[in-house]
Amino acid sequence: QPANFLYPSITSPWEARLTPEDSLRFARKVDGLGFDQLWVSEHMIQVPELLGSMG
């Protein structure tokens, strides 16, 4: 799912602008297309000291 990772070297700039509502719309869209799973990152919280290196 877009915006799960915000490492500048592997993501596009638009991913940082996605909102929770965008993620919900995405999930509903793929559900409507018949997908039965949607995987998201389990790392929802990061150590503050690492944020600078993560973008």
Phi and psi restraints in degrees (value plus and minus 20) as a CYANA .aco file:
   2 PRO   PHI     -77.5   -37.5
   2 PRO   PSI     131.6   171.6
   3 ALA   PHI      55.2    95.2
   3 ALA   PSI     -13.5    26.5
   4 ASN   PHI     -93.7   -53.7
   4 ASN   PSI     -53.5   -13.5
   5 PHE   PHI    -140.1  -100.1
   5 PHE   PSI     113.8   153.8
   6 LEU   PHI    -140.4  -100.4
   6 LEU   PSI      13.2    53.2
   7 TYR   PHI     -93.2   -53.2
   7 TYR   PSI     100.7   140.7
   8 PRO   PHI     -75.1   -35.1
   8 PRO   PSI     -51.8   -11.8
   9 SER   PHI     -94.1   -54.1
   9 SER   PSI     -35.7     4.3
  10 ILE   PHI    -146.7  -106.7
  10 ILE   PSI     -16.4    23.6
  11 THR   PHI    -144.4  -104.4
  11 THR   PSI     144.8   184.8
  12 SER   PHI    -114.2   -74.2
  12 SER   PSI     130.1   170.1
  13 PRO   PHI     -75.9   -35.9
  13 PRO   PSI     -53.7   -13.7
  14 TRP   PHI     -85.0   -45.0
  14 TRP   PSI     -43.4    -3.4
  15 GLU   PHI     -85.1   -45.1
  15 GLU   PSI     -52.0   -12.0
  16 ALA   PHI     -88.9   -48.9
  16 ALA   PSI     -38.1     1.9
  17 ARG   PHI    -114.4   -74.4
  17 ARG   PSI     -22.7    17.3
  18 LEU   PHI     -88.1   -48.1
  18 LEU   PSI     121.7   161.7
  19 THR   PHI    -124.7   -84.7
  19 THR   PSI     147.6   187.6
  20 PRO   PHI     -77.4   -37.4
  20 PRO   PSI     -54.8   -14.8
  21 GLU   PHI     -84.8   -44.8
  21 GLU   PSI     -57.6   -17.6
  22 ASP   PHI     -82.2   -42.2
  22 ASP   PSI     -62.0   -22.0
  23 SER   PHI     -83.7   -43.7
  23 SER   PSI     -60.1   -20.1
  24 LEU   PHI     -85.0   -45.0
  24 LEU   PSI     -62.3   -22.3
  25 ARG   PHI     -82.6   -42.6
  25 ARG   PSI     -61.7   -21.7
  26 PHE   PHI     -80.6   -40.6
  26 PHE   PSI     -67.1   -27.1
  27 ALA   PHI     -81.2   -41.2
  27 ALA   PSI     -62.4   -22.4
  28 ARG   PHI     -86.2   -46.2
  28 ARG   PSI     -56.8   -16.8
  29 LYS   PHI     -84.7   -44.7
  29 LYS   PSI     -68.7   -28.7
  30 VAL   PHI     -87.8   -47.8
  30 VAL   PSI     -51.2   -11.2
  31 ASP   PHI     -83.3   -43.3
  31 ASP   PSI     -63.4   -23.4
  32 GLY   PHI     -85.3   -45.3
  32 GLY   PSI     -44.2    -4.2
  33 LEU   PHI    -103.3   -63.3
  33 LEU   PSI     -23.8    16.2
  34 GLY   PHI      81.1   121.1
  34 GLY   PSI     -17.1    22.9
  35 PHE   PHI     -89.6   -49.6
  35 PHE   PSI     122.3   162.3
  36 ASP   PHI    -126.2   -86.2
  36 ASP   PSI     -20.0    20.0
  37 GLN   PHI    -162.2  -122.2
  37 GLN   PSI     128.7   168.7
  38 LEU   PHI    -160.8  -120.8
  38 LEU   PSI      96.3   136.3
  39 TRP   PHI    -116.7   -76.7
  39 TRP   PSI     119.5   159.5
  40 VAL   PHI    -149.9  -109.9
  40 VAL   PSI     141.1   181.1
  41 SER   PHI     -84.6   -44.6
  41 SER   PSI     120.4   160.4
  42 GLU   PHI    -106.6   -66.6
  42 GLU   PSI     -25.7    14.3
  43 HIS   PHI    -114.0   -74.0
  43 HIS   PSI      55.3    95.3
  44 MET   PHI    -101.1   -61.1
  44 MET   PSI     -40.7    -0.7
  45 ILE   PHI    -147.4  -107.4
  45 ILE   PSI     114.8   154.8
  46 GLN   PHI    -139.3   -99.3
  46 GLN   PSI     138.2   178.2
  47 VAL   PHI     -88.7   -48.7
  47 VAL   PSI     105.3   145.3
  48 PRO   PHI     -73.2   -33.2
  48 PRO   PSI     -54.5   -14.5
  49 GLU   PHI     -85.5   -45.5
  49 GLU   PSI     -39.4     0.6
  50 LEU   PHI    -114.4   -74.4
  50 LEU   PSI     -29.2    10.8
  51 LEU   PHI     -79.5   -39.5
  51 LEU   PSI     -58.4   -18.4
  52 GLY   PHI     -80.0   -40.0
  52 GLY   PSI     -55.7   -15.7
  53 SER   PHI    -103.0   -63.0
  53 SER   PSI     -29.6    10.4
  54 MET   PHI    -120.9   -80.9
  54 MET   PSI     -24.0    16.0
